[in-house]
Amino acid sequence: MAVAARAELPDEAPHVLVVDDDRRLRELLSRYLAEQGFRVTAAASAAEARAKAHSLVFDAMVLDVMMPGEDGFSYARSVRETSRVPILMLTARSNTNDRVMGLEIGADDYLPKPFEPRELTLRLNNIINRASGPRRETSGETVTFGPFSYRIDRGELRREDEMIRITEREREILTILATAGGANVERELLAGSGGAAAERTVDVQINRLRRKTEVDPANPTFLQTVRGVGYRLAVD
């Protein structure tokens, strides 16, 4: 059923890999996302997902955390070693610590079960748009800070000639800070519409970026905290 729906979609439709060991939920998600205009490939385990990702290119992954064998956190961590594909973690676990763990690994968003299908679609579209939007909408300006340069339109962070790997969420935050040109940026703006929990994850992402750009992340030179406001990037 899901295969037939996918065959009718245009080649440019976003291609999503759904990874969940629950067969019923996997089939429902595949069918629903196909109806919403996504091309869908499904996998029942991390091993099956890895095999399919080896031969197919995906625009995003919807990844269950609680799976037998290799869990979603472990698989997401391995994906992030070689890929920047947007990842939406889908799990029955809803406490903040699990959410932060997923985002620290490099996931772009986190949706606890049970969930509204429409919310899943909105979040999935958001992370796909975040991954491609800045490249289409911003200029070719390059911002420099210390030995680092950030190409806004490409979302590329370099230390001299070395490319620094960053996640899509880190790229989004760095783009906002770089576009501000050294001005203060409120935490709420960096967090988007996710509320207090999302603001906490902004702090996590900032700390990750500091570990990649600062000599002493505890005493940052470039990604500065503006007390009571948010953050600023000390551009040259």
N, C-alpha and C positions, 0 to 999 in steps of 0.2 A: 504493500500500500504506500509506504513512504517512498519507495524507489520510483513508483509511477509518478508521484507528485513532484519528485525532484527532476524527473526527465522533462517536465513541462516548463521548468524555470529557465530563464536566460543564463548564459554562461557567466555574465557579470554579477549574478546574484551572489551575495555573501555565502561562503561555504563554511559550515559549522560542524565541528566534531563533538558529538555528544557521548560522554563516557559515564556510564552508570551500570552497576551490576544488577539493578532491578529491571527485569525484562519488561514488565508492564509500563513502568515509568519511562523507560528508554523509548519504547514504541510510541507512547503518548506524546513525549517531547518531540520525537522525530516528526510525527504527523502534524502536531501543532505548529512547529517552526516552519515546516514545508508550506503550510497554509498561509503563514505570515511572509512568505517570499524568500526563505532561506533554502539553500541547498544543504542537505543534511547527510552526514555519515555517522553511523553509530558504532560504539564499541562497548563490550561488556566488562572489560578489564583494562588495566594499565598496559599489560603486555599486548593486547589486541590494538589498543590505541597507538602504541609505539609502532607497531607494524604498519598500520594504516598511514600514520604521519610520515613514515619513511618514503611512501610512494605518492602521497597526495599533499597538496598545499591547502591550508585552511586559513580563513580570515579570523576565526575565533574558536575557542574551546569552551564547552560547558562541562565542567569536571566535578563529579561526585567525590566527596572526601572519604566516606566510609565504604571501602571496597575490600573484599578478601584478597589476601596476597599483598601486593604493593598498593598502598593507599594513595588518595589523591594528592596529599601534601608531598609525598615522595616523588610522585610522577611529575607534579608541577615543578618541583625543584630541578629535576632532570631536564625538563623542557627548557627551563630558563638558562641552562648552560649553553644552549645553541640557538635558541629562538626567542623572538620578541612577540610571538603571536598572543593576542589578548586572551586572557583566561578568566572565566567566571566560575568561581567555586560554588558548588551546590551541595548543601549538606543539611542533615537534621540537627547538627550542633550549631547553636545560636549564641553561645556566650562570647563576650568580647575578646577573650584571650585567643580563641580559635580563629576569630576573624582577623586579629592582628597577625597571628602566625601565618595565615594564608597570604596576607598582603606583604609580610616580610619576605616570604619566599619569592614573591614577584607576581602574585595574582593581581588582576586589575580590579576585580569586584568580588563580592561575596553575598550570596543569597541563601538564607536559611529555609529549610522545608518546615511546614507547608508554605507554598508561595502562590501568588496569583500569576497565571500564565502571562497576563498583559505586562506585569512588572518585569518578568523575565525578559520579554521581548524588548521593553524599554531599556533595561540595563544592558542587554546584549548589543542593541544598536548604539548605545552610548559608548561602550568600550571599543567597538569597531570604528565609530566616528572619531574617537579620541586618537586612535592609532593612525588614522589617515588624515584627519582634519587639518592639523597644523601645517602639514606638507602642502596642502592645497591653498590654504587661506592666508598664510603669512608671507612676508617678503623674504628675500634671500639674505637678510642682514645677519652678520656674524657678531656676536657679543663676546668680548674677551674679559677674563678675570684671572690675574696671575698668569701661570703657564697654560691655562685652559682656554679653549674657544668653543663656543656653542653656536652652531648653524641653525637658526630658528626654523627655516622652512623644511629642512631635512631632519630636524630633531637629532643632530649628531653632536656628541660631546667628544672633544679631543684634548689630549695633553700633548702639545706640539704635534708630532705626526702619529701619535698613538690614539686609536679609537677606544673610547671608554664605553663599555656596555652598560646601558641603563634600561630599566623596565619602562613600559608604556606609561605607567602612572608617574614614575619619576620624570619621564620626558614631558608629560603634561604640566607638572609643577614647575619644572625648569623653564619651559616655554613661557609660562605666565610671568615668572620672575624676570626672565631675560627681556621680555617685551616691556616690562615696567621700567627698564632702563635705570635701575638703581633706586627707584622709589620704593616706599614701604608697600607691602601687599598684605591685606588682611587674611587671617587664617580662614575665615568663612569663605572668601573667594577661592582659595586654594582647595577647600574641602568640597565645594559645589553644594548640592542640596542634601547631603547625607546627614546633616545634623551633628550632634556632639560626638558620636562614634566616628564619623568621617573626619572630624577635626583631629581626633586622636591619631587616626591613621596618617594624616598629613605629617604629624610629628615623626612618625615611624619612617615615612618616605624621606623626609628632610635628613634624618639621622643616617639613612642609607646613602644619600647623596653626599653627605659630609665625609663618610668613610671613603668615598671614592675621589674626593676633591681636596680634602683638608689634610695638612700635615698633622694637626692635632684636632680631631673632631670635637673634643670637649671644649676647645677654645677656638671656634671657627673664625677664619679671616674673611671668607667669601660669602658663605650662606649664614648671614647674621640674623639672630633673633631680635625682633623689635618688641620689647616688653610691653604687654597689654595691647599689642596690635597684631603682629604676625611675623613676617620675615621680609628680608630684602637681600638681593644679590648685589654685592659690592663690585660692580663692573668697572673696568678701567676707564 
